[in-house]
Structure formats: structure tokens, C-alpha cells
């Protein structure tokens, strides 16, 4: 059974930083591109960043230059380092494979940025 467990969210002031982690079951991690997604209140879920199995990355324009996605294949973990956070980054953040699969969504981790 696939499990994706996100952690690292919290409350931070604008301009602050957070580092999110996602622990993935080994059966999917090594062969899949992984993504971080987010869902803000009243909005749909959007892709924030993705990373291929080989380490190539891609970012949404809204986070480019502020967020960095990385992965540790030995630990089956993907990270999202977030700098210069803005109130509009407030959302529940999820990891999933890329492209996402409905049955892989976890609980997510809440990120709240105060102004």
C-alpha cells in the first residue's frame, strides 16, 4: 500500500522560511517523479514544484526563486524548502507522484503565513 506522509508545516511570518518533508513508500519513490502541491482555502489544488527520478526540477511561476524541491532517494523522502514566504503561500501542502494519483493523497501539512 502506498503511503505519503507530509510534515514540517506551521505558522510563520511573511518573509520567513519552512522546510517540508514527505516520506514515501519505497515501492513508488525510486521510479516516479514526485511533486509538491497545495490547496488554499476556496481554491483548487495546484502543482507547486516537481522533481524527476533523476533530479530535474520544475516550479510554478508563483514560487520560482523562492522554493526549492529536492529528494533523498536513499531515504525515500522529498523536501520542499520555502524561503521568503508570502501570505498567499498559505495553504495545505501535499506531496504526490507527478502526475498525481487520486489514491495517493495524504493528509497534507498546513502552512500559514501571517502578514
C-alpha positions as CSV (number, residue, x, y, z in Angstrom):
1,X,0.0,0.0,0.0
2,X,1.3,3.4,-0.9
3,X,1.8,5.9,1.8
4,X,2.8,9.5,1.6
5,X,3.3,11.4,4.9
6,X,3.9,15.1,4.9
7,X,5.4,17.1,7.8
8,X,7.1,20.4,8.5
9,X,4.2,22.9,8.2
10,X,3.4,25.6,10.6
11,X,2.8,29.3,11.3
12,X,5.4,31.7,10.1
13,X,5.6,35.4,9.5
14,X,5.9,36.8,6.0
15,X,9.5,36.6,4.8
16,X,10.1,33.5,6.9
17,X,11.1,30.0,5.9
18,X,9.9,26.5,6.3
19,X,11.1,23.1,5.1
20,X,8.5,20.5,4.3
21,X,9.3,16.7,4.2
22,X,7.4,13.9,2.6
23,X,8.2,10.3,3.4
24,X,7.1,7.9,0.6
25,X,6.8,4.2,0.5
26,X,9.7,2.7,-1.4
27,X,7.5,1.0,-4.0
28,X,6.8,4.3,-5.7
29,X,9.6,6.6,-4.8
30,X,12.5,5.3,-6.9
31,X,10.7,5.1,-10.2
32,X,8.5,8.2,-10.1
33,X,8.6,11.9,-10.5
34,X,7.4,13.5,-7.3
35,X,5.5,16.7,-6.8
36,X,4.5,19.1,-4.1
37,X,1.0,20.5,-4.5
38,X,-1.0,23.0,-2.4
39,X,-4.6,23.9,-1.9
40,X,-5.5,27.3,-0.5
41,X,-8.9,27.9,1.1
42,X,-11.6,28.1,-1.6
43,X,-9.2,27.2,-4.4
44,X,-8.3,24.1,-6.3
45,X,-5.2,22.0,-5.8
46,X,-2.2,23.3,-7.8
47,X,1.2,22.0,-8.5
48,X,4.0,23.9,-6.8
49,X,7.1,22.0,-7.8
50,X,8.1,18.7,-9.2
51,X,11.3,16.7,-9.4
52,X,12.0,13.8,-11.7
53,X,13.6,10.5,-10.5
54,X,16.9,11.8,-11.9
55,X,16.6,15.2,-10.1
56,X,15.4,17.6,-12.8
57,X,13.1,20.2,-11.3
58,X,10.3,22.5,-12.4
59,X,8.4,25.2,-10.5
60,X,5.2,27.2,-10.7
61,X,5.9,30.8,-11.6
62,X,4.5,32.0,-8.3
63,X,7.2,30.2,-6.3
64,X,10.1,30.3,-8.7
65,X,13.3,31.6,-7.0
66,X,11.8,31.2,-3.5
67,X,11.1,27.4,-3.2
68,X,13.5,24.5,-3.8
69,X,12.4,20.9,-4.2
70,X,14.8,18.1,-3.6
71,X,14.8,14.4,-2.9
72,X,16.8,11.8,-1.0
73,X,16.4,8.6,-2.8
74,X,18.1,6.6,-0.1
75,X,15.6,7.8,2.4
76,X,12.6,7.8,0.1
77,X,12.0,11.4,1.1
78,X,11.2,14.5,-0.9
79,X,11.6,18.0,0.5
80,X,10.3,21.5,-0.2
81,X,12.5,24.3,1.1
82,X,10.5,27.5,1.2
83,X,12.0,30.9,1.6
84,X,10.6,34.5,1.5
85,X,7.1,33.2,2.3
86,X,4.1,35.3,1.5
87,X,0.6,35.3,2.9
88,X,-0.6,34.0,-0.5
89,X,1.5,30.8,0.1
90,X,-0.9,29.9,2.9
91,X,-2.4,26.5,2.0
92,X,-2.4,22.8,2.8
93,X,0.7,21.3,1.1
94,X,0.6,17.8,-0.2
95,X,3.1,15.5,-1.9
96,X,2.2,13.0,-4.6
97,X,3.7,11.4,-7.6
98,X,3.7,13.5,-10.8
99,X,1.3,13.5,-12.4
100,X,-0.7,12.9,-9.3
101,X,-2.8,9.9,-8.5
102,X,-6.1,10.3,-6.6
103,X,-5.5,7.3,-4.4
104,X,-2.1,8.6,-3.2
105,X,-3.2,11.8,-1.5
106,X,-2.2,12.0,2.2
107,X,-3.3,14.3,5.0
108,X,-1.1,17.2,3.9
109,X,0.6,19.7,6.1
110,X,-0.8,23.2,6.9
111,X,1.4,26.2,6.1
112,X,0.1,29.6,7.3
113,X,1.9,32.8,6.6
114,X,0.9,35.8,8.5
115,X,1.4,39.3,7.2
